[in-house]
Amino acid sequence: MTINEKSRAYGAQKSTIREISAYANQRKAEIGADKVFDFSLGNPSVPAPDAVRASIEHSLTLPPMQLHGYTPASGLPEVREALAQSLNRRFSTSYSAGDLYLTCGAAASLSITFNAVVNPGDEVIVIAPYFPEYRVWIESAGATCVEVMADPKSFMLDIEAITAALNERTKAIVINSPNNPVGAVYSRENLEQLAAALTEAEQRFGTTIYLVSDEPYREIAFGVEVPWVPSIYDRTIVCYSYSKSLSLPGERIGWVLVPDTNPEHDVLVQAVAGAGRALGFVCAPALFQRVLMDCVDEPCNVEAYERNRKTLTEGLSKLGYEFVEPQGAFYLWVRALEPDAEAFFERARAHELLPVPSDSFGCPGWVRVGYCVSHETIVNSMDAWEALAQEYQAS
């Protein structure tokens, strides 16, 4: 074999989410968009803030070499400083430009972080259900992905299960709060319990364990606290994206933060920069670096998602569906009407309902329903959800 077999396998194994989204687009072309209820892709349904357009229009007045030229590998210093000061205002911290590395979105941030901290033979714990690309990025960095189920009732972190999975090979644990796909937001108490378990494991094994906090949904929370993780566990690395908060998923812009409170701060900053270099993730898009500086404190339109959440949960509840009440993000975790989530999806697809079966998230028996769609789509889908439920009741 003359090619990289692992890469070929990743390419051959298509993303379930994107495959369903592609099918949805095909069906919309065949029967009309109003007849297809696509809940698959986490594509924000609210437009980017007006401040984004204003920033772009202003940048277009800059000299071409300044507008389109290379930036430093880690990003423009003035942009990183503006982001650091915004974090300081929000979380009473003391970050500076040197703590941040700008990236091409959360995928790049996570891939860089894993490559910065793991060595061959290391293990990285993920909390199932989880975003399936975590496994790809962890394995590509040379580590082993270890799945630990969340608490089956609350979908909070199961500290006992995590503690059982920790060993001398554990290099990191990844958390995502607000969570994709469940919508859970880990409480401060839950995170403090995790921090205590990690600290105890470090002492027991004589190792270092990093907490990678993946936070693209931080701004989308419904009346609950989203704790700032570095204030709870020192060895935290934060990965962030503006795909959700500013509705810019196609522009690929985000950052890695190595907090100044991290005991390995200086070497981690170098490792993050080195991983970015090795992976080719340098000089994030210059135009959108400037957008971040201009829109650093721009609020997210949470109200639109909250309205969709209310309509969807009330509608499905009346029809007898069980689900986890989401505290954040824009997904509803709905229990399938049979143990086989894939089989349930196929029966849902016959009604033009397109959620994502939970198997791809490392958990059987559920589907993820993304409510980052038009409010009209949710309202109009209720007849199909009702027909699906009645079909199961009759069988």
Wavefront OBJ file of the C-alpha trace (Angstrom):
o trace
v 0.000 0.000 0.000
v 1.460 3.360 -1.078
v -0.941 5.642 0.780
v -1.718 6.309 4.442
v -4.251 3.606 5.274
v -5.572 5.386 8.370
v -6.357 8.513 6.347
v -8.013 6.439 3.641
v -10.201 4.777 6.278
v -11.275 8.144 7.690
v -12.179 9.306 4.190
v -14.121 6.151 3.416
v -16.052 6.336 6.679
v -18.416 9.227 6.002
v -19.798 11.523 8.698
v -23.324 10.376 9.552
v -24.384 13.958 10.244
v -23.180 15.252 6.891
v -24.573 12.267 5.014
v -28.030 12.949 6.461
v -27.688 16.649 5.641
v -26.760 15.786 2.043
v -29.771 13.476 1.807
v -31.980 16.275 3.146
v -30.772 18.625 0.417
v -31.482 15.943 -2.179
v -35.032 15.434 -0.870
v -35.667 19.191 -0.758
v -34.788 19.379 -4.452
v -37.094 16.445 -5.197
v -40.232 17.292 -3.183
v -39.763 20.853 -1.919
v -37.939 22.295 1.075
v -41.161 22.834 3.031
v -41.858 19.088 3.040
v -38.478 18.009 4.477
v -37.724 18.428 8.181
v -33.948 18.463 8.414
v -32.734 18.430 12.024
v -29.291 17.029 11.225
v -26.609 19.699 10.913
v -25.656 22.167 13.667
v -25.853 25.107 11.271
v -27.016 28.248 13.146
v -30.397 29.462 11.946
v -29.961 33.038 13.154
v -28.036 35.478 10.950
v -24.671 36.864 11.922
v -24.948 40.163 13.841
v -24.964 43.402 11.864
v -21.636 44.210 13.515
v -20.033 41.424 11.457
v -21.056 43.068 8.181
v -19.926 46.470 9.478
v -16.523 45.035 10.400
v -16.064 43.421 6.991
v -17.065 46.610 5.191
v -14.578 48.584 7.281
v -11.795 46.070 6.609
v -12.421 46.390 2.867
v -11.190 49.986 3.100
v -7.768 48.852 4.335
v -4.749 48.692 2.002
v -4.711 45.321 0.167
v -1.474 44.149 1.795
v -2.932 44.833 5.221
v -6.308 43.313 4.388
v -5.118 40.115 2.712
v -1.533 39.789 3.924
v -0.108 37.153 6.214
v -0.532 37.633 9.943
v 1.743 36.201 12.636
v 1.261 32.438 12.935
v -0.627 32.798 16.223
v -2.775 35.692 14.994
v -2.656 39.487 15.062
v -1.394 40.663 18.485
v -4.043 43.387 18.747
v -6.798 40.840 18.068
v -5.478 38.396 20.651
v -5.166 41.203 23.177
v -8.761 42.311 22.553
v -9.964 38.742 23.063
v -7.904 38.376 26.236
v -9.305 41.596 27.677
v -12.852 40.450 26.885
v -12.244 37.208 28.789
v -10.769 39.208 31.670
v -13.880 41.387 31.875
v -16.165 38.376 31.870
v -14.291 35.994 34.159
v -12.120 38.251 36.363
v -8.930 36.777 34.926
v -5.577 38.277 33.887
v -4.976 36.850 30.404
v -2.921 38.533 27.702
v -2.335 38.131 23.976
v 0.397 35.553 24.557
v -2.095 33.114 26.102
v -4.136 32.827 22.890
v -3.519 31.089 19.566
v -6.012 31.912 16.790
v -7.213 28.972 14.713
v -9.439 27.916 11.841
v -12.343 27.058 14.176
v -12.889 24.591 17.002
v -11.868 21.572 14.915
v -8.418 23.089 14.419
v -8.296 24.188 18.072
v -8.962 20.663 19.309
v -6.662 18.987 16.817
v -3.869 21.392 17.771
v -4.474 20.818 21.484
v -4.394 17.028 21.223
v -1.208 17.159 19.166
v 0.304 19.551 21.708
v -0.218 17.327 24.758
v -0.304 13.636 23.811
v 2.397 11.120 22.988
v 2.021 7.635 21.482
v 0.469 5.301 24.046
v -1.401 8.072 25.896
v -5.148 7.915 26.465
v -7.739 10.686 26.163
v -11.122 10.255 27.845
v -14.279 11.457 26.095
v -17.719 11.621 27.701
v -20.331 9.710 25.719
v -22.464 10.725 24.009
v -19.899 12.925 22.263
v -19.159 14.704 18.990
v -17.812 11.861 16.799
v -14.875 13.814 15.356
v -13.191 13.779 18.776
v -12.122 10.214 18.105
v -10.636 11.126 14.713
v -8.574 13.989 16.145
v -7.416 12.011 19.188
v -6.351 8.978 17.171
v -4.681 11.145 14.533
v -2.584 12.673 17.321
v -1.379 9.168 18.229
v -3.460 8.610 21.377
v -6.211 6.151 22.275
v -9.775 7.436 22.645
v -11.448 6.068 25.793
v -15.230 6.411 26.041
v -16.874 6.953 29.436
v -20.658 7.226 29.580
v -22.280 10.253 31.168
v -24.748 9.661 33.975
v -27.621 7.854 32.183
v -30.338 9.905 33.897
v -28.969 13.436 34.184
v -26.236 13.242 31.517
v -23.960 15.074 33.927
v -20.393 13.822 34.352
v -20.355 10.394 36.019
v -17.435 10.970 38.389
v -17.320 7.371 39.579
v -17.089 6.063 36.012
v -14.445 8.645 35.095
v -12.390 7.768 38.173
v -12.498 4.089 37.191
v -11.182 4.936 33.712
v -8.248 7.069 34.906
v -4.848 5.374 34.845
v -1.161 6.115 34.380
v -1.707 6.471 30.600
v -4.454 9.113 30.880
v -3.123 12.363 29.438
v -6.351 14.340 29.034
v -10.117 14.361 29.345
v -12.383 16.307 26.978
v -15.571 17.979 28.154
v -18.123 19.913 26.115
v -20.501 22.141 28.061
v -23.054 23.223 26.913
v -23.043 19.799 25.387
v -23.432 18.513 21.868
v -25.490 16.328 21.440
v -27.458 16.377 24.719
v -27.706 20.065 25.650
v -26.541 19.432 29.220
v -24.580 22.124 31.076
v -22.225 20.744 33.711
v -22.838 22.358 37.091
v -20.087 23.972 39.141
v -20.431 21.185 41.724
v -20.079 18.516 39.036
v -16.951 20.200 37.632
v -15.455 20.583 41.107
v -15.951 16.855 41.638
v -14.188 16.202 38.325
v -11.298 18.490 39.310
v -10.900 16.642 42.607
v -10.883 13.270 40.829
v -8.237 14.428 38.330
v -6.056 15.941 41.050
v -6.250 12.746 43.104
v -5.364 10.656 40.037
v -2.359 12.859 39.250
v -1.077 12.334 42.784
v -1.785 8.610 42.720
v -0.077 7.940 39.376
v 2.540 10.691 39.495
v 1.339 12.039 36.134
v -0.119 15.185 34.567
v -3.722 15.185 33.330
v -5.088 18.020 31.196
v -8.729 19.045 31.012
v -9.637 20.124 27.470
v -12.766 22.270 27.584
v -14.463 22.451 24.178
v -16.752 25.504 24.345
v -18.343 26.516 21.013
v -21.789 26.654 22.663
v -20.760 28.671 25.754
v -22.963 31.661 24.843
v -26.073 29.532 24.186
v -27.429 28.729 27.635
v -30.950 29.006 28.995
v -30.898 30.584 32.428
v -28.115 28.439 33.901
v -24.518 29.188 34.841
v -21.835 27.956 32.466
v -18.847 27.845 34.846
v -15.445 29.062 33.648
v -13.521 25.793 33.805
v -9.972 27.208 34.298
v -11.166 28.725 37.582
v -11.973 25.197 38.803
v -9.052 23.122 37.447
v -5.645 24.678 36.789
v -4.521 22.302 34.043
v -7.334 23.366 31.702
v -6.933 24.260 28.024
v -9.924 25.998 26.428
v -10.916 25.544 22.768
v -13.407 27.995 21.292
v -15.130 28.770 18.002
v -17.342 31.583 16.713
v -19.373 29.224 14.518
v -22.296 29.332 16.956
v -21.996 32.594 18.929
v -21.563 34.803 15.828
v -23.213 32.371 13.361
v -20.014 31.994 11.302
v -19.642 28.210 10.831
v -18.342 28.475 7.280
v -15.693 31.061 8.086
v -13.649 28.780 10.389
v -12.343 31.047 13.122
v -11.635 30.319 16.789
v -8.835 30.041 19.339
v -6.923 27.954 21.867
v -6.422 29.485 25.299
v -3.628 28.324 27.593
v -4.623 30.081 30.845
v -1.853 31.835 32.737
v -2.877 29.770 35.783
v -1.895 26.517 34.069
v 1.270 25.185 35.797
v 2.768 24.208 32.397
v 1.762 27.479 30.745
v 5.036 28.384 29.045
v 5.786 24.981 27.551
v 2.135 24.496 26.551
v 2.111 27.816 24.674
v 5.128 26.577 22.726
v 3.573 23.143 22.175
v 0.335 24.679 20.872
v 2.290 26.893 18.467
v 4.382 23.904 17.391
v 1.338 21.719 16.810
v -0.269 24.498 14.778
v 2.888 24.693 12.685
v 3.118 20.930 12.209
v -0.543 20.642 11.192
v -0.467 23.703 8.930
v -2.906 25.668 11.111
v -1.086 29.004 11.046
v -2.298 32.501 10.176
v -6.057 32.121 10.748
v -8.117 34.050 8.141
v -6.994 37.678 8.448
v -10.339 39.247 7.562
v -12.142 37.320 10.285
v -9.441 37.928 12.840
v -10.427 41.592 12.520
v -14.107 40.657 12.752
v -13.389 39.056 16.129
v -11.707 42.222 17.378
v -14.650 44.373 16.280
v -17.318 41.956 17.571
v -15.572 40.672 20.686
v -18.457 41.505 23.042
v -21.299 41.080 20.562
v -24.162 39.126 22.216
v -25.511 35.877 20.795
v -29.184 35.738 19.775
v -30.154 33.167 22.396
v -33.812 34.195 22.295
v -34.370 32.654 18.856
v -33.045 29.284 20.011
v -34.999 29.510 23.250
v -38.202 30.022 21.264
v -37.424 27.013 19.085
v -36.586 24.917 22.141
v -39.910 25.798 23.779
v -41.965 24.976 20.681
v -40.149 21.697 20.056
v -40.192 20.400 23.632
v -43.825 21.339 24.221
v -44.864 19.762 20.932
v -43.008 16.487 21.419
v -44.054 16.257 25.056
v -47.726 16.416 24.054
v -47.091 13.570 21.627
v -45.545 11.382 24.341
v -41.882 11.562 23.355
v -39.238 11.387 26.091
v -36.246 13.707 25.982
v -33.579 15.390 28.074
v -34.567 18.986 28.797
v -31.715 21.007 27.208
v -29.989 23.641 29.329
v -27.882 24.949 26.470
v -26.655 24.523 22.868
v -29.391 23.923 20.261
v -30.019 20.183 20.295
v -32.752 18.015 21.804
v -31.789 14.487 22.892
v -34.907 12.405 22.187
v -35.365 8.777 23.199
v -36.013 6.598 20.160
v -39.306 4.708 20.183
v -37.386 1.421 19.920
v -33.963 0.304 21.202
v -32.383 0.489 17.736
v -31.792 4.176 16.974
v -30.830 3.438 13.360
v -34.089 1.554 12.785
v -36.014 4.414 14.393
v -34.239 6.873 12.099
v -35.258 4.881 9.031
v -38.904 4.953 10.102
v -38.610 8.676 10.833
v -37.053 9.241 7.415
v -40.152 7.760 5.787
v -42.004 10.754 7.264
v -39.282 13.153 6.021
v -38.046 13.621 9.605
v -34.253 13.720 9.674
v -32.709 13.637 13.162
v -29.301 12.023 13.800
v -29.259 8.515 15.351
v -27.270 8.330 18.570
v -24.997 5.465 17.543
v -22.637 7.929 15.879
v -22.318 9.738 19.226
v -21.287 6.574 21.053
v -24.639 5.924 22.726
v -27.554 3.648 21.687
v -31.283 4.316 21.772
v -31.618 8.077 21.115
v -31.677 10.648 18.321
v -30.327 14.204 18.224
v -32.803 16.790 16.976
v -31.119 20.065 16.065
v -33.463 23.001 16.619
v -31.140 25.486 14.938
v -33.706 25.640 12.144
v -36.507 28.014 11.254
v -39.351 28.186 13.751
v -41.686 27.316 10.882
v -39.838 24.040 10.277
v -40.428 22.972 13.884
v -44.117 23.901 13.807
v -44.713 22.196 10.464
v -42.893 19.020 11.529
v -45.329 18.212 14.333
v -47.768 16.335 12.108
v -44.914 14.082 10.974
v -43.765 13.486 14.566
v -47.356 12.603 15.477
v -47.714 10.193 12.553
v -44.449 8.515 13.541
v -45.606 8.062 17.138
v -48.956 6.673 16.002
v -47.181 4.224 13.718
v -45.292 2.806 16.707
v -48.419 2.724 18.856
v -50.223 0.701 16.204
v -47.414 -1.848 15.789
l 1 2 3 4 5 6 7 8 9 10 11 12 13 14 15 16 17 18 19 20 21 22 23 24 25 26 27 28 29 30 31 32 33 34 35 36 37 38 39 40 41 42 43 44 45 46 47 48 49 50 51 52 53 54 55 56 57 58 59 60 61 62 63 64 65 66 67 68 69 70 71 72 73 74 75 76 77 78 79 80 81 82 83 84 85 86 87 88 89 90 91 92 93 94 95 96 97 98 99 100 101 102 103 104 105 106 107 108 109 110 111 112 113 114 115 116 117 118 119 120 121 122 123 124 125 126 127 128 129 130 131 132 133 134 135 136 137 138 139 140 141 142 143 144 145 146 147 148 149 150 151 152 153 154 155 156 157 158 159 160 161 162 163 164 165 166 167 168 169 170 171 172 173 174 175 176 177 178 179 180 181 182 183 184 185 186 187 188 189 190 191 192 193 194 195 196 197 198 199 200 201 202 203 204 205 206 207 208 209 210 211 212 213 214 215 216 217 218 219 220 221 222 223 224 225 226 227 228 229 230 231 232 233 234 235 236 237 238 239 240 241 242 243 244 245 246 247 248 249 250 251 252 253 254 255 256 257 258 259 260 261 262 263 264 265 266 267 268 269 270 271 272 273 274 275 276 277 278 279 280 281 282 283 284 285 286 287 288 289 290 291 292 293 294 295 296 297 298 299 300 301 302 303 304 305 306 307 308 309 310 311 312 313 314 315 316 317 318 319 320 321 322 323 324 325 326 327 328 329 330 331 332 333 334 335 336 337 338 339 340 341 342 343 344 345 346 347 348 349 350 351 352 353 354 355 356 357 358 359 360 361 362 363 364 365 366 367 368 369 370 371 372 373 374 375 376 377 378 379 380 381 382 383 384 385 386 387 388 389 390 391 392 393 394 395
